[in-house]
Amino acid sequence: MARVGTTRDPLLVAAVALTVAAAGAAGWGGLSWYEAAHDDSAAYAQVRDDALAAGEQAVQNMNTLDHRKVEEGLDSWEDSTTGDLRRQLVEGRDAFVKQIESAKTVSSATVLSGAVTELDDRAGRAAVMVALRVTVTAPKGEPAVKESRMLGQLTRTSGGWKLSALGQAPVGNTAG
């Protein structure tokens, strides 16, 4: 005699098990995606990457200038800066144009590497160190190539991260 209701279709059992497993995996995947998308460390990493990209570009801009396009180059300098640094560039622009046009030099910079050394996202301040290779070509003679490290202070503005200070990084042993 066959029992009624106790025989199960193995195909139906497998389908139900696979459906439950798929729903669980989808739920776990969705939760993981949501947590990753709303993780503060991901947002902080994006701010750091934005500051680094802007800092590297600004330092490169500040080390690139062609006497044949001096106004365009100085516009780039001003667009890359803010605060006292920008004010100094604007105030000294006329004298600098005369100096560069008289020297007839062309300088071009290439970023070798860069790093964010400080980042205060709330205050909108960052610091970068950028290694560059700068080539300066005078009207006569061979191009002079030098590598240097620059330290830049960045300030976040409505137009993005801008240089607010720039200087040469110390080289060698600075211990007493």
Helices and strands as residue ranges (DSSP letters): H 10-37, H 40-62, E 65-66, G 67-69, H 70-79, H 83-91, H 93-103, E 106-120, E 125-137, E 144-157, E 160-168
